[in-house]
Amino acid sequence: MLDELFRRKSVERILKESESQKMEAEHKIPMILFMLVATSVTVLSFVKRLSLIPVLGLLTCFYLMTQLGITNWTRFGIWLAVGLAIYFSYSRKSSQLN
């Protein structure tokens, strides 16, 4: 009986550890993407001799965006779709170019 209890506890502990490792990996993905974008934008700004101030602002915004949760991204996507639908429907109706 004790052996069965020990096995059950060890299986639960292994499952919890694997779940925590999965959560850690999910949190690292946005940061890795941020580092790739930051590096490429910085290199492009130096190659094309662009000002570094707008690039730093862009990188700061990208960093802040990596810290957002999935619910915020979902809301953002919904509001973006609504805004684009309103924008294009109004522009289609009010266009002087027909």
C-alpha positions as CSV (number, residue, x, y, z in Angstrom):
1,M,0.0,0.0,0.0
2,L,2.8,2.4,0.8
3,D,4.5,1.4,-2.4
4,E,1.4,2.3,-4.4
5,L,1.1,5.6,-2.6
6,F,4.8,6.4,-3.3
7,R,4.4,5.6,-7.0
8,R,1.2,7.7,-7.2
9,K,3.0,10.7,-5.6
10,S,6.0,10.3,-7.8
11,V,3.9,10.3,-10.9
12,E,2.0,13.4,-9.7
13,R,5.4,15.1,-9.0
14,I,6.7,14.2,-12.5
15,L,3.5,15.5,-14.1
16,K,3.8,18.8,-12.2
17,E,7.4,19.2,-13.1
18,S,6.7,18.6,-16.8
19,E,3.9,21.1,-16.7
20,S,6.1,23.7,-15.1
21,Q,8.8,23.1,-17.7
22,K,6.2,23.5,-20.5
23,M,5.0,26.8,-18.9
24,E,8.6,28.1,-18.7
25,A,9.2,27.2,-22.4
26,E,6.0,29.0,-23.4
27,H,7.2,32.2,-21.6
28,K,10.6,32.1,-23.3
29,I,9.2,32.0,-26.9
30,P,8.2,35.7,-27.0
31,M,11.5,36.8,-25.6
32,I,13.4,34.8,-28.2
33,L,11.3,36.3,-30.9
34,F,12.0,39.7,-29.4
35,M,15.7,39.2,-29.4
36,L,15.6,38.1,-33.1
37,V,13.6,41.1,-34.1
38,A,15.7,43.5,-32.0
39,T,18.9,42.2,-33.5
40,S,17.7,42.4,-37.1
41,V,16.2,45.9,-36.7
42,T,19.4,47.2,-35.1
43,V,21.6,45.7,-37.8
44,L,19.4,47.2,-40.5
45,S,19.5,50.6,-38.9
46,F,23.2,50.6,-38.9
47,V,23.5,49.2,-42.4
48,K,21.1,51.7,-43.9
49,R,22.4,54.5,-41.6
50,L,19.0,55.2,-40.0
51,S,18.6,57.2,-36.8
52,L,18.8,55.0,-33.7
53,I,16.1,56.9,-31.6
54,P,13.1,55.5,-33.6
55,V,14.7,52.1,-33.6
56,L,15.1,52.1,-29.8
57,G,11.4,53.2,-29.5
58,L,10.3,50.4,-31.7
59,L,12.4,47.9,-29.7
60,T,11.0,49.1,-26.5
61,C,7.4,48.7,-27.8
62,F,8.3,45.2,-29.0
63,Y,9.7,44.3,-25.6
64,L,6.5,45.5,-23.8
65,M,4.4,43.6,-26.3
66,T,6.2,40.3,-25.5
67,Q,5.1,40.6,-21.9
68,L,1.3,40.7,-22.8
69,G,-0.9,37.6,-22.1
70,I,-3.0,35.7,-24.5
71,T,-6.2,37.4,-23.5
72,N,-4.8,40.8,-24.3
73,W,-3.7,39.5,-27.7
74,T,-7.1,38.1,-28.4
75,R,-8.8,41.3,-27.5
76,F,-6.4,43.2,-29.6
77,G,-7.1,41.0,-32.6
78,I,-10.8,41.4,-32.2
79,W,-10.7,45.2,-31.9
80,L,-8.2,45.3,-34.8
81,A,-10.6,43.3,-37.0
82,V,-13.6,45.5,-36.0
83,G,-11.6,48.7,-36.6
84,L,-10.4,47.6,-40.0
85,A,-13.9,46.6,-41.0
86,I,-15.3,50.0,-40.1
87,Y,-12.4,51.8,-41.8
88,F,-12.7,49.9,-45.1
89,S,-16.5,50.0,-45.2
90,Y,-16.5,53.8,-44.6
91,S,-13.7,54.4,-47.1
92,R,-15.5,52.3,-49.8
93,K,-18.7,54.2,-49.3
94,S,-17.1,57.7,-49.1
95,S,-14.5,57.3,-51.8
96,Q,-14.6,59.8,-54.6
97,L,-12.6,57.5,-56.9
98,N,-15.5,54.9,-56.9
